[in-house]
């Protein structure tokens, strides 16, 4: 492998060796990241199995959200992954500010005031 980098790609041996040392120093970090990624992937797969995700859940919809089994299943999957009672997963919510507005607006009635400490 070293030959390929040094001879064929023209990378100096010093640069190659430096890169290899950096990779060795970061190995533990990369291994930890891989462990976390694998754990999270297993959580997602488990939630998908629990909610019996099937091909029918991947079909398109009318856009109105009526009887949208795919969306409902996706929300149950998110709730299972994040260990919450329920989840609201919508591509129409485009940013954090929009999400806060939706949450506050759904809890305040006309004329209500939001007090902040």
Backbone as ProteinMPNN parsed JSONL, in Angstrom:
{"seq_chain_A": "XXXXXXXXXXXXXXXXXXXXXXXXXXXXXXXXXXXXXXXXXXXXXXXXXXXXXXXXXXXXXXXXXXXXXXXXXXXXXXXXXXXXXXXXXXXXXXXXXXXXXXXXXXXXXXXXXXXXX", "coords_chain_A": {"N_chain_A": [[0.832, -1.191, 0.0], [1.947, 1.194, 0.769], [3.748, 1.62, -1.304], [2.03, 2.239, -3.421], [0.994, 4.745, -2.673], [3.345, 6.289, -2.376], [5.031, 5.845, -4.672], [3.322, 5.678, -6.976], [1.463, 7.737, -6.647], [2.959, 9.859, -5.93], [3.39, 10.815, -3.344], [5.299, 11.923, -0.652], [7.494, 9.935, 1.374], [7.797, 10.755, 4.013], [5.474, 12.276, 4.471], [3.555, 10.3, 4.109], [4.208, 8.53, 6.237], [3.755, 10.237, 8.403], [0.986, 10.602, 8.177], [0.127, 7.972, 8.676], [0.905, 7.699, 11.346], [-0.776, 9.567, 12.572], [-3.248, 8.386, 12.077], [-2.965, 6.061, 13.627], [-2.843, 7.216, 16.181], [-5.421, 8.176, 16.403], [-6.998, 5.961, 16.399], [-8.4, 4.784, 18.617], [-10.423, 6.681, 19.032], [-11.802, 6.55, 16.58], [-12.648, 3.894, 16.708], [-14.421, 4.041, 18.882], [-16.364, 5.765, 17.832], [-17.312, 4.112, 15.793], [-18.449, 2.073, 17.366], [-20.56, 3.449, 18.615], [-22.049, 4.167, 16.365], [-22.793, 1.637, 15.427], [-24.356, 0.722, 17.578], [-26.457, 2.611, 17.501], [-27.477, 2.044, 14.98], [-28.445, -0.532, 15.41], [-30.488, 0.081, 17.215], [-32.257, 1.439, 15.527], [-32.875, -0.561, 13.622], [-34.076, -2.435, 15.323], [-36.332, -0.992, 16.205], [-37.642, -0.71, 13.77], [-38.23, -3.377, 13.201], [-39.873, -3.993, 15.389], [-42.076, -2.396, 14.824], [-42.924, -3.513, 12.547], [-42.155, -2.788, 9.836], [-42.897, -2.577, 6.452], [-43.03, -3.069, 2.87], [-45.274, -1.651, 2.048], [-45.286, 0.584, 3.673], [-43.597, 2.333, 2.5], [-44.686, 3.455, 0.291], [-45.898, 6.162, -1.759], [-47.998, 8.996, -0.88], [-51.155, 10.766, -0.755], [-50.616, 13.242, 0.159], [-52.169, 14.602, 1.904], [-52.245, 13.358, 4.331], [-54.166, 11.669, 5.292], [-55.066, 8.613, 6.654], [-52.405, 7.688, 6.507], [-50.389, 5.311, 6.695], [-47.665, 4.829, 6.487], [-46.426, 7.221, 7.405], [-47.427, 7.278, 10.026], [-46.285, 4.949, 11.042], [-43.573, 5.573, 10.811], [-43.427, 7.602, 12.713], [-43.959, 6.146, 15.036], [-41.685, 4.577, 15.06], [-39.654, 6.516, 15.471], [-40.449, 7.358, 18.031], [-39.968, 5.021, 19.493], [-37.181, 4.735, 19.161], [-36.153, 7.055, 20.389], [-37.219, 6.762, 22.848], [-39.718, 7.906, 23.672], [-43.072, 9.007, 24.432], [-44.597, 9.619, 22.209], [-44.172, 10.76, 18.795], [-43.527, 13.413, 16.505], [-43.039, 13.583, 13.267], [-42.251, 15.295, 10.556], [-41.68, 16.264, 7.253], [-42.376, 18.779, 6.569], [-41.833, 20.503, 8.623], [-39.434, 22.764, 8.91], [-37.321, 23.891, 10.33], [-35.776, 24.538, 13.548], [-36.948, 26.784, 14.772], [-39.395, 26.908, 13.485], [-40.483, 24.499, 14.396], [-40.697, 25.067, 17.147], [-42.576, 27.131, 17.029], [-44.809, 25.743, 16.044], [-45.238, 23.97, 18.189], [-45.724, 25.733, 20.374], [-47.884, 27.237, 19.407], [-49.797, 25.258, 19.222], [-50.387, 24.764, 21.826], [-51.171, 27.117, 23.049], [-54.045, 29.11, 23.368], [-56.156, 31.432, 21.558], [-55.574, 34.675, 22.75], [-54.193, 33.822, 24.996], [-51.227, 34.169, 27.019], [-47.73, 33.803, 26.859], [-45.544, 33.24, 29.384], [-42.314, 34.065, 30.517], [-39.602, 33.091, 32.561]], "CA_chain_A": [[0.0, 0.0, 0.0], [2.846, 2.345, 0.844], [4.28, 1.83, -2.656], [1.025, 2.898, -4.248], [0.937, 6.157, -2.304], [4.619, 6.989, -2.58], [5.551, 5.758, -6.038], [2.333, 5.941, -8.025], [0.753, 9.002, -6.437], [3.943, 10.91, -5.7], [3.362, 11.323, -1.967], [6.602, 11.643, -0.04], [7.465, 8.921, 2.431], [7.6, 11.455, 5.292], [4.049, 12.62, 4.576], [2.839, 9.038, 4.29], [4.462, 8.054, 7.601], [3.057, 11.149, 9.31], [-0.434, 10.252, 8.101], [-0.074, 6.69, 9.353], [1.006, 7.944, 12.792], [-2.006, 10.252, 12.986], [-4.31, 7.376, 12.073], [-2.752, 5.207, 14.805], [-3.204, 7.982, 17.374], [-6.869, 8.385, 16.433], [-7.679, 4.667, 16.285], [-9.372, 4.601, 19.701], [-11.576, 7.556, 18.766], [-12.557, 5.979, 15.465], [-13.3, 2.677, 17.2], [-15.557, 4.463, 19.717], [-17.388, 6.271, 16.908], [-17.893, 2.934, 15.145], [-19.305, 1.401, 18.354], [-21.777, 4.257, 18.775], [-22.814, 4.044, 15.12], [-23.387, 0.297, 15.385], [-25.414, 0.7, 18.584], [-27.594, 3.376, 16.989], [-28.045, 1.3, 13.858], [-29.232, -1.626, 15.982], [-31.716, 0.67, 17.762], [-33.155, 1.727, 14.405], [-33.359, -1.837, 13.086], [-34.986, -3.017, 16.307], [-37.589, -0.236, 16.154], [-38.31, -1.046, 12.509], [-38.779, -4.725, 13.352], [-40.971, -3.923, 16.354], [-43.22, -1.76, 14.172], [-43.237, -4.321, 11.365], [-42.045, -1.992, 8.618], [-43.046, -3.381, 5.241], [-42.981, -2.307, 1.62], [-46.431, -0.75, 1.972], [-45.0, 1.816, 4.409], [-42.716, 3.166, 1.687], [-45.435, 3.99, -0.844], [-46.258, 7.572, -1.721], [-49.328, 9.295, -0.342], [-51.854, 11.875, -1.413], [-50.089, 14.493, 0.684], [-53.077, 15.148, 2.911], [-51.987, 12.699, 5.599], [-55.279, 10.823, 5.711], [-54.762, 7.178, 6.655], [-51.028, 7.531, 6.036], [-49.789, 4.296, 7.561], [-46.213, 5.001, 6.448], [-46.068, 8.316, 8.311], [-47.729, 6.862, 11.397], [-45.279, 3.956, 11.433], [-42.318, 6.304, 10.996], [-43.496, 8.304, 13.995], [-43.812, 5.143, 16.098], [-40.267, 4.191, 15.057], [-38.929, 7.592, 16.156], [-40.794, 7.311, 19.451], [-39.253, 3.887, 20.083], [-35.739, 5.001, 19.164], [-35.828, 8.102, 21.356], [-37.888, 6.397, 24.1], [-40.718, 8.914, 24.003], [-44.449, 8.536, 24.362], [-45.055, 9.803, 20.836], [-43.243, 11.576, 18.012], [-44.077, 14.15, 15.372], [-41.983, 13.61, 12.252], [-42.832, 15.868, 9.348], [-40.716, 17.001, 6.428], [-42.837, 20.151, 6.412], [-41.212, 21.315, 9.668], [-38.175, 23.005, 8.213], [-36.228, 24.331, 11.19], [-36.1, 24.528, 14.967], [-37.869, 27.883, 15.074], [-40.706, 26.485, 12.996], [-40.96, 23.465, 15.318], [-41.121, 25.747, 18.377], [-43.81, 27.847, 16.721], [-45.879, 24.747, 15.97], [-45.499, 23.462, 19.54], [-46.325, 26.787, 21.204], [-49.195, 27.573, 18.852], [-50.754, 24.18, 19.486], [-50.695, 24.739, 23.255], [-51.76, 28.388, 23.468], [-55.308, 29.473, 22.737], [-56.204, 32.872, 21.276], [-55.648, 35.513, 23.945], [-53.259, 33.342, 26.019], [-49.906, 34.79, 27.023], [-46.626, 32.936, 27.244], [-44.695, 33.927, 30.351], [-40.954, 33.554, 30.58], [-39.004, 33.469, 33.854]], "C_chain_A": [[0.877, 1.255, 0.0], [3.418, 2.67, -0.535], [3.292, 2.599, -3.524], [0.992, 4.398, -3.95], [2.219, 6.897, -2.693], [5.061, 6.991, -4.04], [4.531, 6.191, -7.084], [1.637, 7.293, -7.873], [1.687, 10.155, -6.092], [3.911, 11.528, -4.314], [4.688, 10.955, -1.309], [6.437, 10.654, 1.11], [7.236, 9.564, 3.798], [6.124, 11.789, 5.513], [3.229, 11.36, 4.818], [2.991, 8.538, 5.728], [3.751, 8.928, 8.633], [1.559, 10.815, 9.349], [-0.739, 8.95, 8.822], [-0.001, 6.848, 10.873], [-0.252, 8.626, 13.328], [-3.158, 9.249, 13.066], [-4.185, 6.457, 13.289], [-3.173, 5.919, 16.081], [-4.719, 8.141, 17.521], [-7.668, 7.085, 16.422], [-8.728, 4.463, 17.37], [-10.619, 5.454, 19.484], [-12.445, 6.982, 17.652], [-13.293, 4.714, 15.894], [-14.526, 3.02, 18.038], [-16.7, 4.991, 18.849], [-18.08, 5.105, 16.208], [-18.824, 2.179, 16.092], [-20.634, 2.138, 18.517], [-22.662, 4.12, 17.537], [-23.502, 2.682, 15.044], [-24.537, 0.179, 16.381], [-26.659, 1.423, 18.072], [-28.264, 2.674, 15.817], [-28.904, 0.141, 14.368], [-30.53, -1.108, 16.608], [-32.731, 0.922, 16.652], [-33.734, 0.431, 13.845], [-34.359, -2.496, 14.032], [-36.342, -2.317, 16.279], [-38.359, -0.547, 14.871], [-38.93, -2.439, 12.582], [-39.984, -4.716, 14.286], [-42.237, -3.372, 15.702], [-43.574, -2.399, 12.838], [-43.249, -3.497, 10.07], [-42.067, -2.924, 7.411], [-43.004, -2.461, 4.023], [-44.112, -1.285, 1.538], [-46.182, 0.58, 2.684], [-44.151, 2.792, 3.601], [-43.421, 3.77, 0.479], [-45.694, 5.477, -0.665], [-47.667, 7.759, -1.187], [-49.941, 10.45, -1.116], [-51.303, 13.224, -0.971], [-50.964, 15.11, 1.752], [-52.891, 14.501, 4.278], [-53.123, 11.832, 6.096], [-54.883, 9.359, 5.584], [-53.366, 6.889, 6.108], [-50.29, 6.59, 6.983], [-48.264, 4.421, 7.595], [-45.747, 6.081, 7.412], [-46.297, 7.92, 9.764], [-46.696, 5.857, 11.908], [-43.934, 4.63, 11.672], [-42.312, 7.019, 12.343], [-43.393, 7.334, 15.17], [-42.356, 4.684, 16.202], [-39.441, 5.246, 15.791], [-39.201, 7.558, 17.655], [-40.055, 6.163, 20.144], [-37.755, 4.165, 20.195], [-35.368, 5.987, 20.267], [-36.535, 7.914, 22.696], [-38.834, 7.501, 24.578], [-42.104, 8.308, 23.876], [-44.968, 8.572, 22.931], [-44.029, 10.653, 20.102], [-44.002, 12.252, 16.881], [-42.943, 14.311, 14.369], [-42.615, 14.085, 10.957], [-41.744, 16.559, 8.532], [-41.123, 18.458, 6.244], [-42.286, 21.065, 7.501], [-39.768, 21.526, 9.235], [-37.036, 23.488, 9.093], [-36.7, 24.313, 12.644], [-37.092, 25.607, 15.355], [-39.283, 27.525, 14.641], [-41.307, 25.437, 13.937], [-41.446, 24.088, 16.627], [-42.437, 26.484, 18.168], [-44.994, 26.883, 16.675], [-46.253, 24.269, 17.371], [-46.198, 24.507, 20.407], [-47.727, 27.118, 20.711], [-50.234, 26.498, 19.15], [-51.158, 24.127, 20.956], [-51.33, 26.027, 23.769], [-53.04, 28.646, 22.687], [-55.3, 30.97, 22.448], [-56.403, 33.675, 22.564], [-54.728, 35.054, 25.065], [-51.94, 34.093, 25.904], [-48.883, 33.768, 27.478], [-45.713, 33.727, 28.165], [-43.334, 33.255, 30.391], [-40.33, 33.987, 31.899], [-37.92, 34.518, 33.709]], "O_chain_A": [[0.583, 2.239, -0.678], [3.558, 3.838, -0.898], [3.675, 3.5, -4.27], [0.964, 5.218, -4.867], [2.175, 7.987, -3.263], [5.425, 8.037, -4.578], [4.845, 6.981, -7.975], [1.267, 7.919, -8.866], [1.249, 11.3, -5.976], [4.364, 12.658, -4.133], [5.141, 9.814, -1.401], [5.376, 10.561, 1.727], [6.558, 8.987, 4.648], [5.595, 11.605, 6.609], [2.312, 11.359, 5.639], [2.004, 8.164, 6.362], [3.211, 8.423, 9.616], [0.952, 10.757, 10.418], [-1.757, 8.841, 9.507], [-0.757, 6.206, 11.602], [-0.73, 8.295, 14.413], [-3.943, 9.268, 14.013], [-5.19, 6.112, 13.911], [-3.784, 5.315, 16.962], [-5.233, 8.228, 18.636], [-8.899, 7.12, 16.435], [-9.836, 4.014, 17.077], [-11.738, 5.001, 19.724], [-13.669, 6.934, 17.768], [-14.434, 4.49, 15.489], [-15.56, 2.363, 17.919], [-17.868, 4.696, 19.105], [-19.3, 5.112, 16.05], [-19.875, 1.696, 15.67], [-21.698, 1.52, 18.553], [-23.879, 3.974, 17.651], [-24.662, 2.591, 14.642], [-25.577, -0.398, 16.064], [-27.774, 0.917, 18.191], [-29.487, 2.711, 15.684], [-29.97, -0.132, 13.817], [-31.559, -1.78, 16.54], [-33.92, 0.651, 16.816], [-34.94, 0.332, 13.618], [-35.368, -3.048, 13.593], [-37.383, -2.973, 16.326], [-39.586, -0.637, 14.886], [-40.033, -2.655, 12.08], [-40.997, -5.357, 14.006], [-43.341, -3.831, 15.996], [-44.414, -1.892, 12.094], [-44.222, -3.51, 9.316], [-41.351, -3.923, 7.363], [-42.949, -1.238, 4.147], [-43.926, -0.185, 1.018], [-46.795, 1.591, 2.34], [-44.006, 3.953, 3.984], [-42.809, 4.523, -0.278], [-45.705, 5.984, 0.457], [-48.43, 6.801, -1.058], [-49.321, 11.026, -2.011], [-51.5, 14.233, -1.649], [-50.546, 16.045, 2.435], [-53.34, 15.051, 5.284], [-53.058, 11.309, 7.209], [-54.42, 8.921, 4.531], [-53.178, 5.95, 5.335], [-49.652, 7.023, 7.943], [-47.644, 4.148, 8.623], [-44.784, 5.882, 8.152], [-45.464, 8.193, 10.628], [-46.286, 5.913, 13.067], [-43.233, 4.297, 12.627], [-41.293, 7.033, 13.034], [-42.799, 7.67, 16.194], [-41.856, 4.432, 17.298], [-38.617, 4.906, 16.64], [-38.281, 7.713, 18.458], [-39.571, 6.325, 21.264], [-37.139, 3.86, 21.216], [-34.393, 5.783, 20.99], [-36.47, 8.778, 23.57], [-38.763, 7.96, 25.718], [-42.285, 7.24, 23.291], [-45.686, 7.672, 22.495], [-43.118, 11.205, 20.72], [-44.989, 11.724, 16.37], [-42.006, 15.078, 14.592], [-43.409, 13.376, 10.338], [-40.973, 17.353, 9.071], [-40.315, 19.282, 5.815], [-42.272, 22.283, 7.326], [-38.977, 20.584, 9.197], [-35.887, 23.498, 8.651], [-37.879, 24.098, 12.924], [-37.979, 25.373, 16.175], [-40.25, 27.806, 15.349], [-42.5, 25.481, 14.238], [-42.482, 23.69, 17.159], [-43.31, 26.462, 19.035], [-46.062, 27.183, 17.21], [-47.434, 24.172, 17.706], [-47.164, 24.189, 21.101], [-48.652, 27.262, 21.51], [-51.416, 26.8, 19.311], [-52.167, 23.509, 21.295], [-51.964, 26.021, 24.824], [-53.095, 28.419, 21.478], [-54.509, 31.703, 23.041], [-57.294, 33.38, 23.361], [-54.493, 35.814, 26.005], [-51.582, 34.587, 24.835], [-49.144, 32.965, 28.374], [-45.173, 34.762, 27.776], [-43.224, 32.031, 30.308], [-40.507, 35.131, 32.318], [-37.328, 34.935, 34.704]]}, "name": "protein", "num_of_chains": 1, "seq": "XXXXXXXXXXXXXXXXXXXXXXXXXXXXXXXXXXXXXXXXXXXXXXXXXXXXXXXXXXXXXXXXXXXXXXXXXXXXXXXXXXXXXXXXXXXXXXXXXXXXXXXXXXXXXXXXXXXXX"}
